[in-house]
Amino acid sequence: KAVDKTGLKVNYIFVSDHGMTTPDIVNTLKLPAAIDTSKYIIGDHGLMIDLYARNPDDIRKTYRQLKKEAKDYKVFLRVNIPKRYHYSKSDDRYRRIGDIILISNYPKVFNIRNSKLDPGWHGFDPRVVKDMQATFYAWGPAFKTNTQVSSFPNVDIFPLVAEILGLKYTFKVDGTRHLAKKVLKK
């Protein structure tokens, strides 16, 4: 109501960064036997474990063994993680990504420290776990009315906002103009 009183033509975008779900926090995944804790620094994020090798010569052997053992999780080297995760060596200027990455399969989570786990989680692949899909509402003079769109990557919001504001950019972005084409008036 307050914005309406200004007489300005305002566009609204209401968006969340992710959804939430309840994984299996009772039957959790433990640290796989193939991981020699004296050879790796372990970064535990619940859905994911990053292994940082103390000696790079240990990586291949551990990776092969983890691939053989893998049940309820996927195993990647930092150089072969799927592009859709936006978690790759080329994105890692601060060296936060492990040499080996384990990612749990929904509804499983890692609990290598036997901690009490929260019932609500985010971080699963939204292509696989629909609860992870974000909320998106938009309205205003730039938007088509009564339009529903199917799920889309959140990175498509930047090109949408840039177009509404008339901003030109020449740098590479992860998003596309697909969402803008669907929801904006011509």
C-alpha positions in Angstrom: 0.0 0.0 0.0 2.8 2.4 0.9 4.5 1.8 -2.5 1.2 2.3 -4.3 0.9 5.7 -2.7 4.1 6.8 -4.4 2.7 6.4 -7.9 5.9 4.7 -9.0 5.7 1.7 -11.3 7.4 -0.9 -9.1 8.2 -4.5 -10.0 8.3 -7.1 -7.2 10.4 -10.3 -7.1 10.0 -12.6 -4.1 12.5 -15.4 -4.2 14.1 -17.9 -1.8 17.6 -19.2 -2.3 16.5 -22.9 -1.7 13.9 -25.1 -0.3 14.0 -27.4 2.7 13.4 -31.1 3.3 13.5 -33.7 6.1 16.2 -36.3 5.4 16.8 -39.5 7.3 18.6 -38.3 10.4 18.3 -41.7 12.2 20.1 -44.0 9.7 23.0 -41.8 8.8 26.1 -42.4 6.8 29.4 -42.9 8.7 32.9 -42.1 7.5 33.7 -44.7 4.7 36.3 -47.3 5.7 38.5 -46.4 2.7 39.3 -43.0 4.2 42.5 -43.1 6.2 42.1 -40.2 8.6 45.9 -39.8 8.9 46.1 -39.1 5.2 43.3 -36.6 4.8 41.9 -33.4 6.4 38.1 -34.0 6.4 35.6 -31.2 5.8 32.1 -32.5 6.8 29.1 -30.6 5.7 26.4 -33.2 6.4 25.3 -33.8 2.8 28.9 -33.7 1.6 32.4 -34.5 2.7 35.5 -32.8 1.2 38.7 -34.8 1.6 41.9 -32.7 1.4 44.9 -35.0 0.8 48.0 -34.4 2.9 49.9 -36.1 0.0 48.6 -35.9 -3.5 49.9 -39.4 -4.3 47.1 -40.9 -2.0 44.2 -39.4 -4.0 43.8 -41.9 -6.9 44.0 -45.0 -4.7 41.5 -43.6 -2.2 39.2 -42.4 -4.9 39.1 -45.9 -6.6 38.4 -47.6 -3.3 35.6 -45.2 -2.4 34.0 -45.7 -5.8 34.0 -49.5 -5.1 32.5 -49.0 -1.6 30.0 -46.2 -2.5 26.5 -46.9 -1.3 24.1 -44.1 -0.7 26.6 -41.5 -1.8 28.5 -40.4 -5.0 32.2 -39.9 -5.2 34.0 -37.3 -7.4 37.4 -35.9 -7.8 37.5 -32.1 -7.7 38.3 -32.2 -11.4 35.3 -34.2 -12.5 32.4 -33.0 -10.3 29.4 -32.3 -12.6 29.1 -28.8 -13.9 25.5 -28.4 -12.7 26.8 -28.4 -9.1 28.7 -25.1 -9.7 31.4 -26.6 -7.4 34.5 -27.1 -9.5 38.2 -26.5 -9.6 37.7 -23.5 -11.9 35.3 -21.9 -9.3 37.7 -22.5 -6.4 40.0 -19.6 -6.1 40.2 -20.0 -2.3 41.0 -23.8 -2.4 37.9 -24.8 -0.5 36.9 -27.8 -2.6 38.5 -31.1 -1.5 40.6 -33.3 -3.7 37.8 -36.0 -3.3 34.2 -35.1 -2.7 31.5 -37.4 -1.4 27.8 -36.3 -1.8 25.1 -38.2 -0.1 22.0 -39.5 -2.0 18.7 -38.2 -0.6 17.4 -39.0 2.0 20.8 -40.0 3.5 23.1 -37.6 5.2 26.6 -38.0 6.7 27.0 -37.9 10.5 30.7 -38.7 11.0 30.9 -37.0 14.4 27.7 -38.7 15.8 26.1 -35.3 16.4 22.5 -34.5 17.1 21.1 -33.5 13.7 18.5 -30.9 12.9 15.4 -32.3 11.1 15.3 -29.6 8.4 18.0 -29.6 5.7 18.9 -27.9 2.4 21.6 -28.6 -0.2 20.2 -31.7 -2.0 20.0 -31.5 -5.8 16.8 -29.7 -6.7 16.5 -31.7 -9.9 16.2 -34.8 -7.8 14.6 -33.6 -4.6 11.6 -31.4 -5.4 11.5 -30.0 -1.9 14.8 -28.2 -2.7 13.2 -26.0 -5.3 13.0 -22.4 -4.4 10.0 -20.1 -4.1 9.5 -17.5 -6.9 6.8 -14.9 -7.2 7.0 -11.8 -9.4 4.5 -9.1 -10.3 4.5 -5.6 -11.6 4.3 -3.7 -14.8 7.2 -5.6 -16.5 5.6 -9.0 -15.9 3.0 -10.9 -17.8 -0.1 -11.5 -15.7 -1.5 -14.9 -14.7 1.7 -16.7 -15.8 3.1 -19.8 -14.2 6.5 -21.2 -15.0 8.1 -24.5 -14.2 11.2 -24.9 -12.1 14.3 -23.0 -13.2 17.8 -22.5 -11.9 18.0 -19.5 -9.5 21.0 -18.2 -11.4 18.4 -17.1 -14.1 17.2 -14.4 -11.8 20.2 -12.1 -12.4 19.6 -11.8 -16.1 15.9 -11.2 -15.4 16.6 -8.3 -13.0 19.2 -6.9 -15.3 16.7 -6.8 -18.1 14.0 -5.1 -16.0 16.5 -2.4 -14.9 17.9 -2.0 -18.4 21.4 -3.0 -17.2 23.9 -4.2 -19.8 26.6 -6.5 -18.8 29.5 -8.0 -20.8 30.9 -10.4 -18.2 30.0 -14.1 -18.1 27.2 -15.1 -15.8 25.9 -18.6 -14.9 22.3 -17.7 -15.7 20.4 -17.5 -18.9 17.6 -15.3 -20.3 15.2 -18.2 -20.4 13.2 -17.0 -17.4 13.0 -13.4 -18.7 11.6 -14.6 -22.0 8.9 -16.6 -20.2 7.7 -14.0 -17.7 8.4 -10.5 -19.0 6.1 -8.6 -21.3 7.7 -7.9 -24.7 
